[in-house]
Each structure stands twice: as structure tokens, then as C-alpha cells.
């Protein structure tokens, strides 16, 4: 099995701001696994919050290159399990490898990945489109630039209710709110009632990940469902979130790929929790992989390719929130 590493610096259409950072470019690593002249692709982005860079992802993959190559005949779950002990400090790199291996494995079987998993795609949810923190005028302009049925709005400012009140004047779309750990429990409870009146569907990770007492208080008193993000990183976190959150947002880069991500979603569903997968502003490589988990999801945020000035890949397509699969097998994506 041959391994190729492709690094990119993805330029965004607009400066993307959340409660803790802003950026105009998103560094990204695409892993290509080649076997029997068939390529499988996977992707993971850099992330300063988790101290992940393209360089340290490439370094850990190159360090373990010979061992990775020796696993070409494994099943995806075994491939992941054998690599995981070596990648505990960099699950983002493991995600890119796992995604590429799942893609390669499905292509070898001449099947789309959701077919390998035996999923029915008839009731897939639509994706939201993210509006980052900005001036109200620019946030409205972004909405008008791309009218959409569901918006995910980044908050965590001192004027959050005023922002949503103004945005609501310009759209009757469903709103989802992601405060990225920017509120206290009391703020979140108070905001939940006001935001419910403004047509908000749920709140994503309003509190810091380590605020367990706040999470308990919010879970009991919120007018809206609370979805975990930063509080739900790896597989063991799902059970910890039960009773603190109404649902979980699984990020493939954080948990280490499609293999554990699928297990996390199945576990959450067994616990009666809502399920969601979110993206990290990946190209259409990473976004196409997310699409194969759609049958397990209540909500999805897979707008990464739509946020880019220029994509570096082709695969799934999205129109008015509806996701369509590519004709090719595996995850259906390829570098341009």
C-alpha cells in the first residue's frame, strides 16, 4: 500500500470567527492510500484549540509509515484499532488515515461506503449553513448571499440576543446556535427562553467543556435542547454526556475517524440522545465522508466546502441543504 500526503491551505470566502478565534485560511491534510491502483482519500484540518497542525499530522504518519503500510489487508475496524495506540496524541491524523482506509476498502468492493455499512439513505437530514460571528450587517449579508433552509449561527458575544433578533428579521429559516463555550449556565438558561421565541432549534456547547455543574443546571432548566461538542470528543465521552446533554455532535477529526464516529453515533442513539456530525471546514474530501453517516443523524453540519473560496476536491454536492452523493464508489470524493 502506497501512502501520499497532500497539504493545502484552504482559503475561505469570508473571515470565519467563533467565540475564541478568527481565520481566513484553513490548513488541511489529505491522505491518499493507494492499493491495486485504487486510491482512497481522507482529510483532517489543523486546529489550534487541540494543538493540531498539518506538520505534526504529517510527522506522526511518516514516523509510522512502515507499520501503516503493513495493514493493507486488515478490515477497517482492525486497521483503526491497531493504529490507535500510536496516535493517541494526534487523533486528527488517525482520522485522515481511517477515512482514507474506509474509502479504499469500499472502492475495492465496488460499493459506496453507505452500501458497505448497509444503510438506507432515503431519510437523510439536510445540512445547515454556518454564519460566523461578525457585524450584524455582514452576518445578514452572508445570509442573503446564500439563502438556506437552516442556519447555524456562531455566538458567544455580549450582544447575542440582539444579533439573533436582527437576523430573524431577514429569514424564516431554522436557526441553530453554537456558542463555542462562550456562556455561563445562567446566561445560557436565560438566553434559551429568548432564543426559543426567535425560532432557534437547539443550543450547541454553550458552556466550557469542564463545567459539569453548569451543564447539569442547564440540562434541567433550558428551554431548548443542548447538544455537546467540546464535551464529546472520544468514544467514552458519549455515555458521560447522557443526563448532561440532549444530544451529541461527533467530530470525526476529534474522535479519530469514521470507524469510532459511527460507533459513537450508534451509542448515543441507544441512550436516546439526538445525533449530529459537524465539520471542521474541510474540503469536499472530508465532507463527502460525513455524508455516509447521514442515515444515523438527526442533524448535520457539513457545509465546509461551501465556506471555501475554491475547493480542492469533488464529491458530494449540496443544493438548498439537500446532499446528493457522487457516482463513484467509496466516499465518492477525489482531488481535482
N, C-alpha and C positions, 0 to 999 in steps of 0.2 A: 504494500500500500504506500503510495506516494503522498506526501503532505506539502501543500503550498500555503504560504501565509501572505495575505494581501492586506496592506494597511491603507486606510483612507482618512481624509479629514473632510467630513461631510459638511457642506455649507448650508445653513438654514435660511429659509425665506425671510424670517424675521428674528430679531434678537429674542431668545427664549429665556424667560425669567420665572423662577419659582421663589418660594419664601427665603431660600438660602443661597441662591446663586443665579448668575446670568451668563449666557454664552451665545456666540454667533456661529460657532463651528462645533461639530461633534466628531471627535476622533473615533474610529471604528476599525475592528479587525475582522476580516472574513477568512475563515479556514476552509480550504478545499482539500478533500480527501479523494484520492484517485485510485481506483482498483478495477482491473479488467477494462480499462479505457472508459470507465464511468466515473463521473465526478459527483460528489456530494458536497453541499455548501452549508456552512454555519456562520453565525455572526455574534459578536459581543462588542459593546461600546465601552469606552473609558468612563470612569465615574469617580470624581474627586471625593464624594461622600464616603465611598468604600475603598479609597486609595488604589483604584484600578487605573492603569494606563495601558495603552497599546504596547508599549515597550515591555512592561512586566508580564503582560499576557504572552507576548511572543517569546520572552526569555524562558518562561516555565514550560512552554510547549517544546521549545528547542532543547531544553535540558532533558526532557523525557521522550525525545523523538524516537529512539530505537524501540522503546517499550510500547509506545503508541502504535507503531508500525506492526508490531508482533501480534496485535489484537484484531487483525483484519477479518478473521473468521468467527469472531465472537458474535453473540446476539447483542442488540443494543443495550439491554439492561445489564448484561455481564460486562460489556465494554465500559459502561459508566461506573459500575461497582469496582472494577479493577483499577480505574484511573482515580477515583475519588480520594483515596488516601494520599495521593501525590499532589492533589490540587485543593486541599482544604483551605489554603491561604489565597487561592485565586479561583473562585467558583465561576467567574466570568469566562476565563479561558476554558474551563471544563464545559461550560455551556456551548461555546462555539464548536468544540470538538464533538460533543454529544449530538448537537443539532446536525452537524455535517455527517456524522455516522448514521443517524436515523434516516437522513436523506439518501445517503449512499445505499443503505440496506433496502429501503423501499424501491429505489430505482433498479436495483439488481433483481427485484421480484416483479418488475414491470407494473408496479402499483403506485398509486398516490398514497401518501402516508396515512391519511384518514382511512383508506381502504385496508391497509395493513392492520390498523387498530380495530377495524370492524365498526366504524362509526357511521351513523346516519346524519347527513348534513342538511336535512330538509327544514330544520327549525333553528338554524344558526342565528345568533343575535347580530344586530348591526353595531358597527363601531362608532364611538364618539369622535369628535374632533377637538383638540386641545387649544384653549386660549390662554397663553401665558400672562403673567402679571405685567401690566403696562399702564399708561394713562388710560382713562376710560374712553377717550376719543379713539385711541389706537386699538383698544380691545373691540370696540364697536366696529371699527374699520375692518378688522380681521374677520369678524363675523359676516360682515357684508361682502367681503372678498370671497368667502366660501360659505354660502348658505347651507345649513346642515341640520338634520333632524335631532341630533344630540350633541351638546357641547359639554366638554369637561373644562371647567374654569379653575385656573390656579389662583388661590388666595393665600392669605397669611399676612395681610396688611392691617393698618388701623382703620381702614375705610371699607372693609369687605362688604358690609350690608349695602352701603351706598353704591358700590360697584355693581353688585348683582341687581339692585333695584333699577339702575340705569340700563344695564344690558337687557333686562326683561322688557323694556320699552321697545326694543328693536327686534325681538324674536319671540316666537311662541314655542321654540324648541324645548326639549327636555334639557335641564341643566343638572350637571353633576359637579360637586365641589371637592377640590383637592387642596387642603390647606398645608400639606407637607410639613406637619409637626409644628405649625405656626401658632396654635391657640392653646389656651388653658382649658381645663374641663368646664369651668363656669362660663367662659366665653363661648365654648362650643355648644353648651346646653342652651344658652340664651340665643345664639345665632341659629340653632337648629329650628326653633319655632318661627323665626322671621323668614328663614330660607325656605321652609316648607310652604309658607304662604306665597312665596315667589316661584313656586313650581320646581323646586330642587328635588331630585330623586334620592340622593344619598350623600353622605359626607365621607371622604376618604382621608384616613390618617390625620385627624385634626390635632392630635396630641403627640408629644415626644414618645418615642418607642418605649422608653423605660418608665413612663408614667402609668404604672399599673393601677394605683388607687384612683387616679383620674379617669382611667379607662373604665373601671368598674362603675364609677359615679355617672359617667357619660352614657354608658350602655343602658343603665336603668332609667335615665331621665331624658334622653334625647328624643326629639320629635321625629327624627329621621334615622334610617339605618346607618350604622357606622361600619365602614369597610377598612380592614387592616392592610397596610402596605409595608412601611418600615418595621412594623411589629411582626410581620410574617415573611421571613427570609428563607429559612430552610425547612425541610420536611417536619422536623419535630416541633416547629412553631405553630403548625395548624391546630393541634389539639390545645395548645396553650391559649390560642385566640378564642376558643369556644367559651362563651359566657362573658367575654370582654368585647367582642365584635359580632356583628350580624353576618359578616362575610369576609372573605379574604381576596386580596389582589395578589396573584402569584406573578412574580417577575422571573422569567426564565434565566436571565443573567445572574440573578442573586442566588437562586437555588441550584444552579449548575446544569440547566438544560431542560429539554423536553421530557427526558426519562423521569426525573424526580418531579418536574412540574405536573405531569399527568397524574402521578401518584398523589400529590398534594391536593389537586382538584377533586380527585375521587374520594380522598379522606374527608375533605371539607363537606362534600355532598352527603357523605354518610353521617356526618354530625349535624345535618340540617342547616348548614350555612350556605349563603349565597357565594357564587364563584365568579371570579373575574381574572383575566390576564391583562397586564399592562405592558406597554413597550417602553424602550429607553431611547427613542429617536433613532432606531436602527434604519438601515436601508430596507429595500424590498426583500432582501435575503432573510433577515430576521423576522420581518413582518409576515412573510409567506409561511414561515414555520409556525407562528402563532395561529394562523388560520386553521390548522389541522386540529387544534384543541377546541375550536368553536362549539362542537356538539356538547362539550362538558360545561359550557359557560352560560351564566345569566347575563353578564356584562362583559364588554371588551373595549380596550383602548389600544388600537393598533393603527394609529394614524402617522407613525414615524415617517414613512415615505412621503406622505402629503406635506410634511413640515420642511422637507428639503428643497433647496433651490434647484438641485439637479441630482437625480437618483443615479446610483452606480449599478443597479440591477433591474431585472424584470421578473415578474412572477404574478402573484395575485393582483387583482385590480379592485378598486373601491370606487363606487359611484353612489352619492347621496346616502352614504353609510352602509350600503349593501356590498358584501365581499363576494367576489367571483374568483374561483380557482383557475389557475393556468392549466393548459392542456398537458404539459409534461408531467412525468411521474415524480415521486419523492415529494419534497415540499413544493416543487413546481417553480423554483427560482433559479436564476443563473446570472452571473455577472455580464454586464453589457460589454 
